[in-house]
Amino acid sequence: MRTYSELFAVHEFRNLFVANCAGIAAHTTSALALGSLTYVATGSALLTALSMFGAPLASVLGSLTLLSAADSLPPRRALTIAALVALSGAALQAVPWLPLWARFALILLVAYVGSVTGGARWALLNDILPPGAYVLGRSTLNVSVGVMQIAGFGAGGVLLVWLSPYQVFLVATVLRAVAVAVTWFGLRERPARADASTSTARTMRINRELWADPGRRSLYLNLWVPSGLVVGCEALFLPYAGDRAGFLFAAGALGMLTGDVLVGRFLGPATRQRWVLSLRLLLPLPYLAFLVRPELPLAVLVAMVASVGFAASLPLQERLLAHSPPQARGQVLGLQQNGMLTGQAVCAALAGAVADVMPTHRAVAVLAALSLATTLLLTRGLRRTRPEVSPITAEPAQA
């Protein structure tokens, strides 16, 4: 499977794509609304960054407690539960008198539930597509993220001109309802991937075994750290550009979309692997231009070009999938996703803290330099990745 027409001929993939689009559009519009509310209320770059990018910190708790639900729950049920929680969270955000601490608590709760069940989405993607089609399917869903971020941030910026943030939250609620309906009615129920029940003990045992393998550990670190620091650069767009930040967010989303299309659709497996280092270097390097405090047009170009480098995650995920046992793929991919989101949240908080003590443009350059340094330091570890699967030990016998 190498073409989009073949990909979208798969009925369940079409529905998964639509549900993902609705969820991302809801997330981006509500994040921009919450970021605006937070910045107006506090004037803090740190709190604004946390409001827009900090929710995935809850992924740490999800990864340490019930992440095994990605394999032990039927996938349609797991994804529908997460979509319903997100729907409830969006509806509650629309309440005008809700205090800021409660808004933060809501986004953390939604992120926690999503972190527990998120791996089921990517494992399901591998199940509904024929062998060898995962990268094309994953890149296409990534493209949907880019398109919906462009549309969401663009529409969110326009809506905030005409509507209050609370009304924008209502728009996000409608989008979340669409995601719930398409997920439940558009996907076929499948049995759980693993026979064991969801438990913290099982989650931690498999996490330890995944992390103990040097190849997987290297892949996880390369997927989490450098890109997380670049998201820290993006977390400073609002303090840097104010009400014009939507242009920067949209440019970054466009660059990510471009990279996913090029790598996922037009590069073969061997070529993808050869481009890994170049794409990883492309991600932080352009942001060093922020040292000279570029005007908005140049800053937009920097964000767009740099974000093409996010496509390096596709061949790295391909290696991770090939290096993972089938009965734990939901948790493997869930841990990858949660670690990536957690790294982004931590780096967004770091970026906000740095920007509170130095000019924003210099803070962006500092984060970019850190990303470049970690990219170079972690490159050697990728040589340890190998194609064979290291088996997860069998489930312990029940007493």
JOKABEL-V532041 format. One record per residue. RES is the residue in one small letter. SS is DSSP state (hx for helix, st for strand, lp for the rest). BURIAL is 1 if it has 24 or more other C-alpha atoms within 12 Angstrom, else 0. Layout:
RES|SS|BURIAL ; RES|SS|BURIAL
This chain:
m|lp|0 ; r|lp|1 ; t|lp|0 ; y|hx|0 ; s|hx|0 ; e|hx|0 ; l|hx|1 ; f|hx|1 ; a|lp|0 ; v|lp|1 ; h|hx|0 ; e|hx|1 ; f|hx|1 ; r|hx|1 ; n|hx|1 ; l|hx|1 ; f|hx|1 ; v|hx|1 ; a|hx|1 ; n|hx|1 ; c|hx|1 ; a|hx|1 ; g|hx|1 ; i|hx|1 ; a|hx|1 ; a|hx|1 ; h|hx|1 ; t|hx|1 ; t|hx|1 ; s|hx|1 ; a|hx|1 ; l|hx|1 ; a|hx|1 ; l|hx|1 ; g|hx|1 ; s|hx|1 ; l|hx|1 ; t|hx|1 ; y|hx|1 ; v|hx|0 ; a|hx|0 ; t|hx|0 ; g|lp|0 ; s|lp|1 ; a|hx|1 ; l|hx|1 ; l|hx|1 ; t|hx|1 ; a|hx|1 ; l|hx|1 ; s|hx|1 ; m|hx|1 ; f|hx|1 ; g|lp|1 ; a|hx|1 ; p|hx|1 ; l|hx|1 ; a|hx|1 ; s|hx|1 ; v|hx|1 ; l|hx|1 ; g|hx|1 ; s|hx|1 ; l|hx|1 ; t|hx|1 ; l|lp|1 ; l|lp|1 ; s|lp|1 ; a|hx|1 ; a|hx|1 ; d|hx|1 ; s|hx|1 ; l|lp|1 ; p|lp|1 ; p|hx|1 ; r|hx|1 ; r|hx|1 ; a|hx|1 ; l|hx|1 ; t|hx|1 ; i|hx|1 ; a|hx|1 ; a|hx|1 ; l|hx|1 ; v|hx|1 ; a|hx|1 ; l|hx|1 ; s|hx|1 ; g|hx|1 ; a|hx|1 ; a|hx|1 ; l|hx|1 ; q|hx|1 ; a|lp|1 ; v|lp|0 ; p|lp|0 ; w|lp|0 ; l|lp|0 ; p|lp|0 ; l|hx|1 ; w|hx|0 ; a|hx|0 ; r|hx|1 ; f|hx|1 ; a|hx|1 ; l|hx|1 ; i|hx|1 ; l|hx|1 ; l|hx|1 ; v|hx|1 ; a|hx|1 ; y|hx|1 ; v|hx|1 ; g|hx|1 ; s|hx|1 ; v|hx|1 ; t|hx|1 ; g|hx|1 ; g|hx|1 ; a|hx|1 ; r|hx|1 ; w|hx|1 ; a|hx|1 ; l|hx|1 ; l|hx|1 ; n|hx|1 ; d|hx|1 ; i|hx|1 ; l|lp|1 ; p|lp|0 ; p|lp|0 ; g|lp|0 ; a|lp|1 ; y|hx|1 ; v|hx|1 ; l|hx|1 ; g|hx|1 ; r|hx|1 ; s|hx|1 ; t|hx|1 ; l|hx|1 ; n|hx|1 ; v|hx|1 ; s|hx|1 ; v|hx|1 ; g|hx|1 ; v|hx|1 ; m|hx|1 ; q|hx|1 ; i|hx|1 ; a|hx|1 ; g|hx|1 ; f|hx|1 ; g|hx|1 ; a|hx|1 ; g|hx|1 ; g|hx|1 ; v|hx|0 ; l|hx|1 ; l|hx|1 ; v|hx|0 ; w|hx|0 ; l|lp|0 ; s|lp|1 ; p|hx|1 ; y|hx|1 ; q|hx|1 ; v|hx|1 ; f|hx|1 ; l|hx|1 ; v|hx|1 ; a|hx|1 ; t|hx|1 ; v|hx|1 ; l|hx|1 ; r|hx|1 ; a|hx|1 ; v|hx|1 ; a|hx|1 ; v|hx|1 ; a|hx|1 ; v|hx|1 ; t|hx|1 ; w|hx|1 ; f|hx|0 ; g|hx|1 ; l|lp|1 ; r|lp|0 ; e|lp|0 ; r|lp|0 ; p|lp|0 ; a|lp|1 ; r|lp|1 ; a|lp|1 ; d|lp|0 ; a|lp|1 ; s|lp|0 ; t|lp|1 ; s|lp|0 ; t|hx|0 ; a|hx|0 ; r|hx|1 ; t|hx|1 ; m|hx|0 ; r|hx|1 ; i|hx|1 ; n|hx|1 ; r|hx|0 ; e|hx|1 ; l|hx|1 ; w|hx|1 ; a|hx|0 ; d|lp|1 ; p|hx|0 ; g|hx|1 ; r|hx|1 ; r|hx|1 ; s|hx|1 ; l|hx|1 ; y|hx|1 ; l|hx|1 ; n|hx|1 ; l|hx|1 ; w|hx|1 ; v|hx|1 ; p|hx|1 ; s|hx|1 ; g|hx|1 ; l|hx|1 ; v|hx|1 ; v|hx|1 ; g|hx|1 ; c|hx|1 ; e|hx|1 ; a|lp|1 ; l|lp|1 ; f|hx|1 ; l|hx|1 ; p|hx|1 ; y|hx|1 ; a|hx|1 ; g|hx|1 ; d|hx|1 ; r|hx|1 ; a|hx|1 ; g|hx|1 ; f|hx|1 ; l|hx|1 ; f|hx|1 ; a|hx|1 ; a|hx|1 ; g|hx|1 ; a|hx|1 ; l|hx|1 ; g|hx|1 ; m|hx|1 ; l|hx|1 ; t|hx|1 ; g|hx|1 ; d|hx|1 ; v|hx|1 ; l|hx|1 ; v|hx|1 ; g|hx|1 ; r|hx|1 ; f|hx|0 ; l|lp|1 ; g|lp|0 ; p|hx|1 ; a|hx|0 ; t|hx|0 ; r|hx|1 ; q|hx|1 ; r|hx|0 ; w|lp|1 ; v|hx|1 ; l|hx|1 ; s|hx|1 ; l|hx|1 ; r|hx|1 ; l|hx|1 ; l|hx|1 ; l|hx|1 ; p|hx|1 ; l|hx|1 ; p|hx|1 ; y|hx|1 ; l|hx|1 ; a|hx|1 ; f|hx|1 ; l|hx|0 ; v|hx|0 ; r|lp|0 ; p|lp|1 ; e|lp|0 ; l|hx|1 ; p|hx|0 ; l|hx|0 ; a|hx|1 ; v|hx|1 ; l|hx|1 ; v|hx|1 ; a|hx|1 ; m|hx|1 ; v|hx|1 ; a|hx|1 ; s|hx|1 ; v|hx|1 ; g|hx|1 ; f|hx|1 ; a|hx|1 ; a|hx|1 ; s|hx|1 ; l|hx|1 ; p|hx|1 ; l|hx|1 ; q|hx|1 ; e|hx|1 ; r|hx|1 ; l|hx|1 ; l|hx|1 ; a|hx|1 ; h|lp|1 ; s|lp|1 ; p|lp|1 ; p|hx|1 ; q|hx|1 ; a|hx|1 ; r|hx|1 ; g|hx|1 ; q|hx|1 ; v|hx|1 ; l|hx|1 ; g|hx|1 ; l|hx|1 ; q|hx|1 ; q|hx|1 ; n|hx|1 ; g|hx|1 ; m|hx|1 ; l|hx|1 ; t|hx|1 ; g|hx|1 ; q|hx|1 ; a|hx|1 ; v|hx|1 ; c|hx|1 ; a|hx|1 ; a|hx|1 ; l|hx|1 ; a|hx|1 ; g|hx|1 ; a|hx|1 ; v|hx|1 ; a|hx|1 ; d|lp|1 ; v|lp|0 ; m|lp|0 ; p|lp|0 ; t|hx|1 ; h|hx|1 ; r|hx|1 ; a|hx|1 ; v|hx|1 ; a|hx|1 ; v|hx|1 ; l|hx|1 ; a|hx|1 ; a|hx|1 ; l|hx|1 ; s|hx|1 ; l|hx|1 ; a|hx|0 ; t|hx|1 ; t|hx|1 ; l|hx|0 ; l|hx|0 ; l|hx|1 ; t|hx|1 ; r|hx|0 ; g|hx|0 ; l|hx|1 ; r|hx|0 ; r|hx|0 ; t|lp|1 ; r|lp|1 ; p|lp|0 ; e|lp|0 ; v|lp|0 ; s|lp|1 ; p|lp|0 ; i|lp|1 ; t|lp|0 ; a|lp|0 ; e|lp|0 ; p|lp|0 ; a|lp|0 ; q|lp|0 ; a|lp|0
